[in-house]
Amino acid sequence: MKKLRILSGMRPTGKLHLGHYVGALENWVKLQENYDSFHLIADYHVLTTNLDTNHIYDNTIEMVIDWLAAGLDPAKSPFFRQSQIKEHTELFLIFSMLVTKARLERNPTVKEQARDLHISNIIYGHLGYPILQSADILLYKGEAVPVGEDQVPHIEITREVAKKFNQQWGKVFPEPQPLLTQFARLPGLDGNAKMSKSLNNSILLSDEPETVKQKLRKAVTDPQKIRKNDPGRPEVCLVFTYHKKFNPENVDEIESGCRSGQLGCVDCKLKCTEKINLFLEPIIERRKKYEADKEIVKDILIDGEKRGKEVARLTMQEVHEKMKLG
């Protein structure tokens, strides 16, 4: 039976954190066993919010190291840089003719990004980046896209674009479905709804045990639980959220101890630190292997880009034939 094809991607921002793992990587690793997977390094997308390109390549290498350390297999799931496969930009141009400005302005995700980044004047490329994302997905004829709920509006736009192209020029593209992650977002150490390096509230996949311990010490907890014997409210405690993900077998015990006051916040954080460090241990071990020889990582990218280019070439050949462009 033919496997469904998926396209996943990230902007290259350097070393990844636990939020990236929980929101994406964990799911990608599972999906690569049952899907025909392609993984995109979305380096052009960086330009929509930051025109400084000095660190994009180095950040790409660091991110790919984390992909490998987390368990992505480039033999099963080729990795490639968007900028190295020019068909992305050609298909983006064609798709840009199929979507109105008003439709893009209704996209809630772009509005949220502008708010979070304090952007008052959205540039054309930022407003239109869901169309570039549509080109990223449909260039490889992605039939499903693993995303969090906040990205579903982008998939809806991709479906609309595929449908309009197919109606105008003939059937080429599937209308992809979102594959929602079960634990899509991990809160930051400061209680912010999203873990982010720019907010300095993250635990990196490369953080050593003592670093994790120091970061967890500062994590926000229930503001009403001041002393050890005070009864706590796990449902409002950030650290309890981490326990549910990284210490599920002891969640009932942690919850009971917190509510009764028998478990203090300091001990609770230490228990959580231990579990997170156990989780990170094999990732860090694998990471050191690639850090010691980054030529391996560069070769993986070169191979993935060869494979990606061939798929992209065939898709654009079909597009040109349907549009009678050559």
KANORBEL-V63984 format. One record per backbone hydrogen bond with DSSP energy under -1.0 kcal/mol. CO is the residue of the C=O (numbers start at 1). NH is the residue of the N-H. E is the energy in kcal/mol with one decimal. If there is no record, write none. Layout:
co->CO nh->NH e->E
co->CO nh->NH e->E
This chain:
co->4 nh->36 e->-2.8
co->5 nh->143 e->-2.7
co->5 nh->144 e->-1.4
co->6 nh->38 e->-1.8
co->8 nh->40 e->-3.3
co->10 nh->42 e->-2.8
co->11 nh->13 e->-1.1
co->16 nh->205 e->-2.6
co->17 nh->21 e->-1.6
co->18 nh->22 e->-3.0
co->19 nh->23 e->-2.6
co->20 nh->24 e->-1.7
co->20 nh->25 e->-1.9
co->21 nh->26 e->-2.9
co->24 nh->28 e->-2.5
co->25 nh->29 e->-2.6
co->26 nh->30 e->-1.4
co->27 nh->31 e->-2.6
co->28 nh->32 e->-1.9
co->30 nh->33 e->-1.2
co->31 nh->34 e->-1.3
co->31 nh->35 e->-1.9
co->35 nh->37 e->-1.1
co->36 nh->6 e->-2.2
co->38 nh->8 e->-2.4
co->39 nh->80 e->-1.8
co->40 nh->10 e->-1.8
co->41 nh->43 e->-2.1
co->41 nh->82 e->-2.6
co->44 nh->47 e->-1.2
co->45 nh->48 e->-1.4
co->46 nh->49 e->-1.5
co->46 nh->50 e->-1.5
co->55 nh->59 e->-2.8
co->56 nh->60 e->-2.0
co->57 nh->61 e->-2.2
co->58 nh->62 e->-2.1
co->59 nh->63 e->-2.3
co->60 nh->64 e->-2.7
co->61 nh->65 e->-2.2
co->62 nh->66 e->-1.6
co->63 nh->67 e->-2.1
co->64 nh->68 e->-2.6
co->65 nh->69 e->-2.7
co->66 nh->70 e->-2.0
co->67 nh->72 e->-2.2
co->73 nh->77 e->-2.9
co->78 nh->39 e->-2.6
co->80 nh->41 e->-3.1
co->81 nh->84 e->-1.2
co->82 nh->85 e->-1.5
co->85 nh->88 e->-2.0
co->86 nh->90 e->-1.5
co->87 nh->91 e->-2.4
co->88 nh->92 e->-1.9
co->89 nh->93 e->-1.9
co->90 nh->94 e->-1.9
co->91 nh->95 e->-2.8
co->92 nh->96 e->-1.9
co->94 nh->97 e->-1.3
co->95 nh->98 e->-2.1
co->100 nh->104 e->-1.7
co->101 nh->105 e->-2.1
co->104 nh->107 e->-1.5
co->107 nh->111 e->-1.3
co->108 nh->112 e->-2.3
co->109 nh->113 e->-2.3
co->110 nh->114 e->-2.5
co->111 nh->115 e->-2.1
co->112 nh->116 e->-2.8
co->113 nh->117 e->-2.5
co->114 nh->119 e->-3.0
co->123 nh->127 e->-2.5
co->124 nh->128 e->-2.3
co->126 nh->129 e->-1.1
co->128 nh->131 e->-1.6
co->128 nh->132 e->-1.3
co->129 nh->133 e->-2.5
co->130 nh->134 e->-1.7
co->131 nh->135 e->-2.2
co->132 nh->136 e->-2.3
co->133 nh->137 e->-2.1
co->134 nh->138 e->-2.9
co->135 nh->139 e->-2.2
co->137 nh->142 e->-2.3
co->138 nh->141 e->-1.4
co->143 nh->177 e->-2.0
co->144 nh->7 e->-1.0
co->145 nh->179 e->-2.9
co->147 nh->181 e->-1.5
co->148 nh->151 e->-1.8
co->149 nh->152 e->-1.3
co->151 nh->155 e->-1.3
co->152 nh->156 e->-2.0
co->153 nh->157 e->-1.7
co->154 nh->158 e->-2.2
co->155 nh->159 e->-2.4
co->156 nh->160 e->-2.2
co->157 nh->161 e->-2.6
co->158 nh->162 e->-2.5
co->159 nh->163 e->-2.3
co->160 nh->164 e->-2.4
co->161 nh->165 e->-2.6
co->162 nh->166 e->-2.5
co->163 nh->167 e->-2.2
co->164 nh->168 e->-2.2
co->165 nh->169 e->-2.9
co->166 nh->170 e->-1.2
co->177 nh->145 e->-2.3
co->179 nh->147 e->-1.6
co->186 nh->195 e->-1.5
co->188 nh->191 e->-2.0
co->189 nh->220 e->-2.0
co->192 nh->188 e->-2.5
co->196 nh->201 e->-1.8
co->197 nh->200 e->-1.3
co->201 nh->189 e->-2.7
co->203 nh->18 e->-2.6
co->204 nh->207 e->-1.4
co->208 nh->212 e->-2.1
co->209 nh->213 e->-2.3
co->210 nh->214 e->-2.3
co->211 nh->215 e->-2.3
co->212 nh->216 e->-2.7
co->213 nh->217 e->-1.7
co->216 nh->219 e->-1.4
co->222 nh->225 e->-1.6
co->224 nh->226 e->-1.1
co->227 nh->230 e->-1.3
co->233 nh->236 e->-2.0
co->234 nh->237 e->-1.5
co->237 nh->241 e->-1.3
co->238 nh->242 e->-1.6
co->239 nh->243 e->-2.1
co->240 nh->244 e->-2.2
co->241 nh->245 e->-1.0
co->242 nh->246 e->-3.1
co->243 nh->247 e->-2.7
co->247 nh->250 e->-1.5
co->248 nh->251 e->-1.1
co->250 nh->254 e->-2.5
co->251 nh->255 e->-2.9
co->252 nh->256 e->-2.5
co->253 nh->257 e->-2.5
co->254 nh->258 e->-2.2
co->255 nh->259 e->-2.6
co->256 nh->260 e->-2.2
co->257 nh->261 e->-1.1
co->257 nh->263 e->-2.3
co->258 nh->232 e->-2.4
co->264 nh->268 e->-2.3
co->265 nh->269 e->-2.5
co->266 nh->270 e->-1.9
co->267 nh->271 e->-2.3
co->268 nh->272 e->-2.0
co->269 nh->273 e->-2.8
co->270 nh->274 e->-2.2
co->271 nh->275 e->-1.7
co->272 nh->276 e->-2.5
co->273 nh->277 e->-2.6
co->274 nh->278 e->-1.9
co->275 nh->279 e->-2.0
co->276 nh->280 e->-2.5
co->277 nh->281 e->-1.7
co->280 nh->284 e->-2.8
co->281 nh->285 e->-2.0
co->282 nh->286 e->-2.2
co->283 nh->287 e->-2.4
co->284 nh->288 e->-2.0
co->286 nh->290 e->-1.3
co->287 nh->291 e->-2.5
co->288 nh->292 e->-1.7
co->293 nh->296 e->-1.3
co->294 nh->298 e->-2.2
co->295 nh->299 e->-2.3
co->296 nh->300 e->-2.0
co->297 nh->301 e->-1.9
co->298 nh->302 e->-2.2
co->299 nh->303 e->-2.5
co->300 nh->304 e->-2.5
co->301 nh->305 e->-2.6
co->302 nh->306 e->-1.6
co->303 nh->307 e->-1.9
co->304 nh->308 e->-2.7
co->305 nh->309 e->-2.4
co->306 nh->310 e->-1.5
co->307 nh->311 e->-1.5
co->308 nh->312 e->-2.6
co->309 nh->313 e->-2.6
co->310 nh->314 e->-1.8
co->311 nh->315 e->-2.1
co->312 nh->316 e->-2.5
co->313 nh->317 e->-1.9
co->314 nh->318 e->-1.8
co->315 nh->319 e->-2.2
co->316 nh->320 e->-2.7
co->317 nh->321 e->-1.9
co->318 nh->322 e->-2.4
co->319 nh->323 e->-2.4
co->320 nh->325 e->-2.6
